[in-house]
Amino acid sequence: MIRLPQPHAGQKAVRKNAKKFNWLSAGRRWRKTTLGVSIEVENALDGLSVFLGAPTYDQVRISWDEAKYACGDSVDFVQSRMTATFHSGGRIIYRSLDDPNNARGHSFQIAVFDEVGDIREEAYYSVVLPILADNTNSIFWGLGTPRGRNFFWREHVNAPSRDDSMCWMIPTKGCKIVDGELIRVPHPYENPDIEWEEIVRMFNTMTEMEFRQEIMAEFVEGEGTVFRNLKACLNAPLSVSEEDFKKHEKHTIVAGVDWGKQNDWTTISVGCKDCMVELDRDRFNQIDYHFQRERLKVLFEKWKIKQILVEMNSIGEPNFEELSRDGFPVIPFYTTGTSKPKLIENLALVFEKAEWQFQDELIWTSELEAYERSISPTTGRSKYSAPKGMHDDTVIARALMARLGTYPEAGFVDNPFYI
């Protein structure tokens, strides 16, 4: 027995108005994948051949598992070939499109791209589109959350001017942003199962640009300045009075450390989690690793630091091991293509909401002002870095420190650094 999940009103409306080429931009947890599964299974039940493509194998498995649950024992799912064969003669072909050529060698009438914004455009233009062109009754579905202005955006923008195309832009939950405040504005196609309070929580833990993209499903213009509202956040005193120093003795003091190699700088940012203010900094290079740790120990003893988040790449690991062995409260942070954007976006949110005060020192401020965001042409994901010829060590140290001091739930389930 086939037991597809009950579609919500938005999913029904999208299916009803579909054309040959369909582009759905929807916010997180709108149930895009579930819509894709219902499209795949229903067409396979009708005897058609269906292709499901996703950016990675793990994402393909989400659709596979959901379809397998829906179909039960009535459909033959063969994992070694990643196909599902139906008694009607229909079938679903599941492929990851990290290599666009994975779609070659197959014929199908229906194609569904899940998380289309993360798929390389060659998979659509060079592989899938020619296959669909062989069948006048073929249908394409591109389902996803925006990833900057890549081919997903281009096709979405052009769809209204084409007779054979349809597009939708649907938020997870209807809302708008007015003067920095989130206002509830119901959308007829929103997911009714998501609580408004959860949307508010996400608004409070994301930058506005990230929220517009991830929840409101807008194609935000991507590249440019990362840290805004700096003037309002660079008012921490450059030195702490004896009276304030005593006050901080009872507070939770945290630090972030970015280790430098020969041509980079080791940077340390120390902040008070209770007052949300930067208290101290250090920046140095071209000294022995032992002395780097000693410089950190001086700050540790001065401020009685409770937690130190240290970057682990390259020389970070041996330094971490030595400090941990000596009993220091160090926590490892592994910088990856997934964790670094979240780290930087957390700091950007701190500045945007003026939640912390930082010390205004020329080099440290200049690195914040120069920091850049670009969009990967292959994945559409954000990439953050200093401009060519500049450093970002002070930015990373502050981001690590602020990460300990704010938003403990924001975006690090894949980077378990807690003690």
NUNU-456193 format. One record per residue (C-alpha): residue in one letter; x, z, y. Coordinates in pm, whole numbers, plus 50000, padded with zeros to 5 digits. Each point is the difference from the previous one (the first is absolute). Last residue first. Layout:
BEGIN
+------+-------+-------+-------+
| code |     X |     Z |     Y |
+------+-------+-------+-------+
|    a |     X |     Z |     Y |
...
+------+-------+-------+-------+
END
This chain:
BEGIN
+------+-------+-------+-------+
| code |     X |     Z |     Y |
+------+-------+-------+-------+
|    i | 53368 | 52658 | 52040 |
|    y | 49804 | 49703 | 50133 |
|    f | 50161 | 49655 | 49986 |
|    p | 49746 | 49806 | 49798 |
|    n | 50027 | 49644 | 50139 |
|    d | 49709 | 49802 | 49854 |
|    v | 49739 | 50248 | 50128 |
|    f | 50162 | 49966 | 50341 |
|    g | 49731 | 49850 | 50225 |
|    a | 49875 | 50275 | 50223 |
|    e | 49912 | 50332 | 49832 |
|    p | 50258 | 50222 | 50173 |
|    y | 49898 | 49857 | 50339 |
|    t | 50253 | 50169 | 50227 |
|    g | 50316 | 50214 | 50006 |
|    l | 50179 | 49875 | 49691 |
|    r | 49947 | 49639 | 50101 |
|    a | 50106 | 50088 | 50354 |
|    m | 50347 | 50093 | 49871 |
|    l | 50027 | 49684 | 49789 |
|    a | 49883 | 49781 | 50289 |
|    r | 50242 | 50172 | 50236 |
|    a | 50292 | 49933 | 49767 |
|    i | 49884 | 49640 | 49945 |
|    v | 49976 | 49929 | 50373 |
|    t | 50343 | 50152 | 50062 |
|    d | 50156 | 49774 | 49735 |
|    d | 49839 | 49680 | 50132 |
|    h | 50313 | 49817 | 50112 |
|    m | 50046 | 49689 | 50213 |
|    g | 50176 | 49665 | 49945 |
|    k | 49689 | 49821 | 49881 |
|    p | 49689 | 50181 | 50117 |
|    a | 49919 | 50329 | 49823 |
|    s | 49770 | 49981 | 49700 |
|    y | 49644 | 50008 | 49875 |
|    k | 49836 | 49757 | 49760 |
|    s | 49622 | 49966 | 49981 |
|    r | 49847 | 49812 | 49709 |
|    g | 49892 | 49635 | 50006 |
|    t | 50152 | 49955 | 49655 |
|    t | 50209 | 49682 | 50030 |
|    p | 50033 | 49966 | 50378 |
|    s | 50083 | 50373 | 50033 |
|    i | 49856 | 50120 | 50330 |
|    s | 50218 | 50157 | 50265 |
|    r | 50002 | 50338 | 50172 |
|    e | 50279 | 50091 | 50236 |
|    y | 50182 | 50306 | 50131 |
|    a | 50148 | 49946 | 50346 |
|    e | 49818 | 50279 | 50184 |
|    l | 50063 | 50254 | 49723 |
|    e | 50369 | 49908 | 49983 |
|    s | 50026 | 50033 | 50377 |
|    t | 49847 | 50349 | 49991 |
|    w | 50259 | 50131 | 49755 |
|    i | 50285 | 49833 | 50188 |
|    l | 49895 | 50126 | 50345 |
|    e | 49877 | 50352 | 49914 |
|    d | 49639 | 50101 | 50066 |
|    q | 49927 | 50290 | 49763 |
|    f | 49679 | 49963 | 49803 |
|    q | 49649 | 50142 | 50048 |
|    w | 49758 | 49963 | 49711 |
|    e | 49626 | 49918 | 49975 |
|    a | 49991 | 49730 | 50264 |
|    k | 49733 | 49807 | 49801 |
|    e | 50192 | 49672 | 50016 |
|    f | 50331 | 50179 | 49963 |
|    v | 49902 | 50182 | 49680 |
|    l | 49832 | 49682 | 49875 |
|    a | 50325 | 49807 | 50042 |
|    l | 50179 | 50274 | 49803 |
|    n | 49750 | 49960 | 49713 |
|    e | 50033 | 49622 | 50023 |
|    i | 50377 | 50037 | 49955 |
|    l | 49968 | 50203 | 49680 |
|    k | 49721 | 49780 | 49867 |
|    p | 50208 | 49687 | 50062 |
|    k | 50302 | 50164 | 49827 |
|    s | 49812 | 50109 | 49684 |
|    t | 49889 | 49660 | 49870 |
|    g | 50312 | 49790 | 50052 |
|    t | 50197 | 50298 | 49879 |
|    t | 50177 | 50299 | 50153 |
|    y | 50023 | 50288 | 49755 |
|    f | 49953 | 50337 | 50169 |
|    p | 50156 | 50301 | 49834 |
|    i | 49913 | 50358 | 50106 |
|    v | 50273 | 50244 | 50104 |
|    p | 49940 | 50375 | 50015 |
|    f | 50374 | 50090 | 49980 |
|    g | 50110 | 50193 | 49694 |
|    d | 50362 | 49884 | 49973 |
|    r | 49914 | 49777 | 49703 |
|    s | 49729 | 49839 | 50209 |
|    l | 50251 | 49925 | 50275 |
|    e | 50244 | 49845 | 49752 |
|    e | 49730 | 49796 | 49825 |
|    f | 49855 | 49878 | 50329 |
|    n | 50342 | 49888 | 50122 |
|    p | 50057 | 49816 | 49671 |
|    e | 49660 | 49827 | 50033 |
|    g | 50010 | 49914 | 50369 |
|    i | 50316 | 49792 | 49972 |
|    s | 49798 | 49685 | 49911 |
|    n | 49628 | 50068 | 50039 |
|    m | 49874 | 50358 | 49991 |
|    e | 49873 | 50072 | 50353 |
|    v | 49974 | 50372 | 50052 |
|    l | 49693 | 50211 | 50079 |
|    i | 50116 | 50351 | 50092 |
|    q | 49760 | 50293 | 49963 |
|    k | 50006 | 50363 | 50123 |
|    i | 50270 | 49972 | 50269 |
|    k | 50147 | 50334 | 50109 |
|    w | 50066 | 49851 | 50348 |
|    k | 50370 | 50077 | 50045 |
|    e | 50076 | 50023 | 49627 |
|    f | 49849 | 49659 | 49925 |
|    l | 50155 | 49846 | 50311 |
|    v | 50348 | 50109 | 49891 |
|    k | 49923 | 49892 | 49642 |
|    l | 49926 | 49646 | 50117 |
|    r | 50342 | 49975 | 50164 |
|    e | 50153 | 50137 | 49679 |
|    r | 49825 | 49733 | 49795 |
|    q | 50155 | 49730 | 50217 |
|    f | 50332 | 50183 | 49972 |
|    h | 49991 | 49965 | 49621 |
|    y | 49900 | 49636 | 50031 |
|    d | 50318 | 49930 | 50197 |
|    i | 49959 | 49870 | 50353 |
|    q | 49941 | 49652 | 50132 |
|    n | 49672 | 50077 | 50177 |
|    f | 49811 | 50248 | 50218 |
|    r | 49654 | 50082 | 50132 |
|    d | 49845 | 50347 | 50034 |
|    r | 49664 | 50113 | 50131 |
|    d | 49817 | 50319 | 50098 |
|    l | 49662 | 50149 | 50077 |
|    e | 49746 | 49719 | 49960 |
|    v | 49650 | 50133 | 50070 |
|    m | 49690 | 50038 | 49785 |
|    c | 49959 | 50368 | 50096 |
|    d | 49929 | 50118 | 49644 |
|    k | 50208 | 49734 | 49820 |
|    c | 50302 | 50067 | 50218 |
|    g | 50245 | 49712 | 49992 |
|    v | 50357 | 49908 | 49901 |
|    s | 50122 | 49638 | 50000 |
|    i | 50323 | 49908 | 49824 |
|    t | 50189 | 49671 | 50020 |
|    t | 50288 | 49861 | 49798 |
|    w | 50108 | 49683 | 50172 |
|    d | 50069 | 49657 | 49858 |
|    n | 50319 | 49795 | 49970 |
|    q | 50171 | 50219 | 49741 |
|    k | 49682 | 50122 | 49833 |
|    g | 49742 | 50218 | 50168 |
|    w | 49762 | 50251 | 49845 |
|    d | 49653 | 50029 | 50150 |
|    v | 49893 | 50363 | 50015 |
|    g | 49662 | 50149 | 50093 |
|    a | 49949 | 50365 | 50090 |
|    v | 49736 | 50271 | 49984 |
|    i | 49948 | 50336 | 50175 |
|    t | 49700 | 50214 | 49910 |
|    h | 49959 | 50265 | 50268 |
|    k | 50101 | 50366 | 50023 |
|    e | 50347 | 49927 | 50141 |
|    h | 49840 | 49748 | 50237 |
|    k | 49903 | 50276 | 50245 |
|    k | 50357 | 50130 | 50004 |
|    f | 50128 | 49656 | 50103 |
|    d | 49728 | 49979 | 50265 |
|    e | 50134 | 50318 | 50167 |
|    e | 50361 | 49887 | 49966 |
|    s | 49911 | 49671 | 50169 |
|    v | 50002 | 49678 | 49800 |
|    s | 50200 | 49701 | 50122 |
|    l | 49895 | 49641 | 50053 |
|    p | 49646 | 50114 | 50080 |
|    a | 49729 | 49792 | 49828 |
|    n | 49838 | 49748 | 50235 |
|    l | 50032 | 49671 | 49814 |
|    c | 49644 | 49968 | 49865 |
|    a | 49794 | 49879 | 50297 |
|    k | 50261 | 49741 | 50094 |
|    l | 50013 | 49867 | 49645 |
|    n | 49634 | 49890 | 49991 |
|    r | 50079 | 49718 | 49758 |
|    f | 50245 | 49974 | 49712 |
|    v | 49999 | 49680 | 49794 |
|    t | 50045 | 49718 | 50248 |
|    g | 49954 | 49649 | 49871 |
|    e | 49863 | 49799 | 49708 |
|    g | 49657 | 50021 | 49848 |
|    e | 49703 | 49852 | 50166 |
|    v | 49720 | 50184 | 49824 |
|    f | 49780 | 49816 | 49753 |
|    e | 49713 | 50249 | 49996 |
|    a | 49872 | 50160 | 49679 |
|    m | 49854 | 50303 | 50184 |
|    i | 50153 | 50240 | 49747 |
|    e | 50349 | 49865 | 49922 |
|    q | 50062 | 49772 | 50298 |
|    r | 49831 | 50189 | 50280 |
|    f | 50127 | 50329 | 49855 |
|    e | 50360 | 49872 | 49990 |
|    m | 49980 | 49886 | 50362 |
|    e | 49846 | 50331 | 50109 |
|    t | 50277 | 50194 | 49828 |
|    m | 49880 | 50187 | 49697 |
|    t | 49934 | 50366 | 49916 |
|    n | 49711 | 50072 | 50239 |
|    f | 49823 | 49673 | 49919 |
|    m | 50036 | 50082 | 49629 |
|    r | 49826 | 50334 | 50051 |
|    v | 49724 | 49833 | 50201 |
|    i | 49943 | 49753 | 49716 |
|    e | 49977 | 50291 | 49755 |
|    e | 49745 | 50173 | 50220 |
|    w | 49788 | 49683 | 49997 |
|    e | 49954 | 50032 | 49624 |
|    i | 50062 | 49687 | 49793 |
|    d | 49715 | 49909 | 49760 |
|    p | 49817 | 49776 | 50247 |
|    n | 50279 | 49740 | 49995 |
|    e | 49944 | 49791 | 50312 |
|    y | 49796 | 49676 | 49998 |
|    p | 49737 | 50085 | 50265 |
|    h | 50259 | 50166 | 50227 |
|    p | 49917 | 50338 | 50155 |
|    v | 50173 | 50079 | 50332 |
|    r | 50168 | 50341 | 49991 |
|    i | 50241 | 50049 | 50292 |
|    l | 50371 | 50082 | 49964 |
|    e | 50164 | 50107 | 50326 |
|    g | 50312 | 49842 | 50151 |
|    d | 49817 | 49870 | 50302 |
|    v | 49732 | 49844 | 49777 |
|    i | 50079 | 49922 | 49636 |
|    k | 49722 | 49846 | 49791 |
|    c | 49827 | 50091 | 49677 |
|    g | 49825 | 49867 | 49689 |
|    k | 50141 | 50139 | 49676 |
|    t | 50249 | 49818 | 49778 |
|    p | 49995 | 49731 | 50264 |
|    i | 49875 | 49648 | 49920 |
|    m | 50149 | 49673 | 50124 |
|    w | 49827 | 49713 | 49819 |
|    c | 50090 | 49636 | 49939 |
|    m | 49833 | 49686 | 49870 |
|    s | 50130 | 49652 | 49925 |
|    d | 49863 | 49660 | 49893 |
|    d | 49859 | 49898 | 50339 |
|    r | 50322 | 50089 | 50179 |
|    s | 50013 | 50135 | 50356 |
|    p | 49913 | 50355 | 49891 |
|    a | 50288 | 50000 | 49746 |
|    n | 50283 | 49935 | 50249 |
|    v | 50056 | 50365 | 50095 |
|    h | 49989 | 50120 | 49638 |
|    e | 50234 | 49723 | 49885 |
|    r | 50259 | 50094 | 50265 |
|    w | 49956 | 50374 | 49943 |
|    f | 50059 | 49962 | 49626 |
|    f | 50292 | 49765 | 50078 |
|    n | 50179 | 50279 | 50193 |
|    r | 49896 | 50193 | 50309 |
|    g | 50060 | 50361 | 49911 |
|    r | 49918 | 50124 | 49653 |
|    p | 49622 | 50006 | 50002 |
|    t | 49806 | 50176 | 49720 |
|    g | 49905 | 49776 | 49712 |
|    l | 49779 | 49758 | 49813 |
|    g | 50065 | 49623 | 49987 |
|    w | 49729 | 49839 | 49788 |
|    f | 50017 | 49636 | 49891 |
|    i | 49723 | 49790 | 49844 |
|    s | 50015 | 49683 | 49789 |
|    n | 49701 | 49769 | 49967 |
|    t | 50189 | 49683 | 50100 |
|    n | 50267 | 50072 | 49739 |
|    d | 50349 | 49846 | 50019 |
|    a | 50050 | 50148 | 50349 |
|    l | 49995 | 50348 | 49844 |
|    i | 50334 | 49933 | 49828 |
|    p | 50152 | 49860 | 50322 |
|    l | 49890 | 50315 | 50191 |
|    v | 50146 | 50238 | 49741 |
|    v | 50364 | 49885 | 49998 |
|    s | 50147 | 49873 | 50327 |
|    y | 49757 | 50131 | 50262 |
|    y | 49886 | 50326 | 49840 |
|    a | 50308 | 50123 | 49814 |
|    e | 50218 | 49856 | 50276 |
|    e | 49830 | 50242 | 50242 |
|    r | 50169 | 50301 | 49849 |
|    i | 49750 | 50270 | 49906 |
|    d | 49978 | 50327 | 50196 |
|    g | 49711 | 49886 | 50221 |
|    v | 49812 | 49884 | 49689 |
|    e | 49952 | 50357 | 49878 |
|    d | 49802 | 49852 | 49706 |
|    f | 50015 | 49621 | 49976 |
|    v | 49703 | 49861 | 49806 |
|    a | 49990 | 49649 | 49856 |
|    i | 49700 | 49828 | 49838 |
|    q | 50003 | 49661 | 49827 |
|    f | 50309 | 50048 | 49785 |
|    s | 50293 | 49811 | 49852 |
|    h | 50330 | 50164 | 49918 |
|    g | 50361 | 49879 | 49992 |
|    r | 50098 | 50154 | 50332 |
|    a | 49869 | 50336 | 50121 |
|    n | 50320 | 50187 | 49913 |
|    n | 50180 | 49748 | 50222 |
|    p | 49906 | 50211 | 50303 |
|    d | 50253 | 50268 | 49890 |
|    d | 49883 | 50335 | 50137 |
|    l | 49672 | 49840 | 49902 |
|    s | 49893 | 50228 | 49717 |
|    r | 49772 | 49824 | 49752 |
|    y | 49666 | 50066 | 49827 |
|    i | 49815 | 49708 | 49839 |
|    i | 49627 | 50060 | 49953 |
|    r | 49806 | 49808 | 49735 |
|    g | 49677 | 49815 | 49940 |
|    g | 49899 | 49867 | 49660 |
|    s | 49671 | 50189 | 50012 |
|    h | 50139 | 50248 | 49745 |
|    f | 50247 | 50110 | 50268 |
|    t | 50383 | 49993 | 49993 |
|    a | 50205 | 50239 | 50217 |
|    t | 50361 | 49901 | 50067 |
|    m | 50322 | 50190 | 50069 |
|    r | 50183 | 49812 | 49722 |
|    s | 50149 | 50311 | 49833 |
|    q | 49706 | 50203 | 50137 |
|    v | 49732 | 49816 | 49805 |
|    f | 49652 | 50103 | 50120 |
|    d | 49727 | 49865 | 49768 |
|    v | 49661 | 50068 | 50160 |
|    s | 49698 | 50185 | 49853 |
|    d | 50199 | 50315 | 49929 |
|    g | 49960 | 50144 | 50352 |
|    c | 49941 | 49746 | 50274 |
|    a | 49996 | 50236 | 50298 |
|    y | 50292 | 50208 | 49874 |
|    k | 50204 | 49686 | 49936 |
|    a | 49915 | 49869 | 50346 |
|    e | 50119 | 50323 | 50167 |
|    d | 50317 | 50013 | 49791 |
|    w | 50089 | 49636 | 50071 |
|    s | 49927 | 50032 | 50373 |
|    i | 50230 | 50305 | 50026 |
|    r | 50252 | 49831 | 49769 |
|    v | 50042 | 49712 | 50244 |
|    q | 50104 | 50252 | 50264 |
|    d | 50270 | 50140 | 49772 |
|    y | 50116 | 49645 | 49919 |
|    t | 50061 | 49929 | 50366 |
|    p | 49856 | 49790 | 50284 |
|    a | 49665 | 49927 | 49828 |
|    g | 49856 | 49690 | 49831 |
|    l | 49679 | 49970 | 49801 |
|    f | 49920 | 49656 | 49857 |
|    v | 49658 | 49915 | 49855 |
|    s | 49893 | 49746 | 49736 |
|    l | 49625 | 49952 | 49991 |
|    g | 49757 | 50069 | 49716 |
|    d | 49729 | 50176 | 50202 |
|    l | 50129 | 50336 | 49875 |
|    a | 50337 | 49900 | 50150 |
|    n | 49825 | 49952 | 50336 |
|    e | 49838 | 50345 | 49981 |
|    v | 50324 | 50167 | 49892 |
|    e | 50221 | 49854 | 50275 |
|    i | 49755 | 50052 | 50287 |
|    s | 49923 | 50356 | 49886 |
|    v | 50372 | 50075 | 49976 |
|    g | 50066 | 49863 | 50349 |
|    l | 49727 | 50220 | 50148 |
|    t | 50157 | 50300 | 49826 |
|    t | 50340 | 49905 | 50146 |
|    k | 49852 | 49985 | 50349 |
|    r | 49847 | 50345 | 49966 |
|    w | 49988 | 50086 | 50374 |
|    r | 50271 | 50247 | 49911 |
|    r | 50241 | 49878 | 50268 |
|    g | 49849 | 49771 | 50258 |
|    a | 49865 | 49651 | 49941 |
|    s | 50120 | 49649 | 50081 |
|    l | 49807 | 49764 | 49773 |
|    w | 50093 | 49631 | 49991 |
|    n | 49776 | 49763 | 49804 |
|    f | 50069 | 49636 | 49920 |
|    k | 49719 | 49813 | 49820 |
|    k | 49720 | 50192 | 50170 |
|    a | 49872 | 50358 | 49976 |
|    n | 49699 | 50129 | 50194 |
|    k | 49828 | 50184 | 49712 |
|    r | 50326 | 50143 | 49863 |
|    v | 50087 | 50156 | 50338 |
|    a | 49651 | 50143 | 50041 |
|    k | 50005 | 50160 | 49654 |
|    q | 50341 | 50156 | 50065 |
|    g | 49877 | 50147 | 50329 |
|    a | 49686 | 50144 | 49842 |
|    h | 50192 | 50193 | 49733 |
|    p | 50067 | 49849 | 49660 |
|    q | 49899 | 50195 | 49685 |
|    p | 50303 | 50010 | 49770 |
|    l | 50005 | 49739 | 49720 |
|    r | 49881 | 50123 | 49662 |
|    i | 50023 | 49712 | 49753 |
|    m | 49869 | 50097 | 49655 |
+------+-------+-------+-------+
END
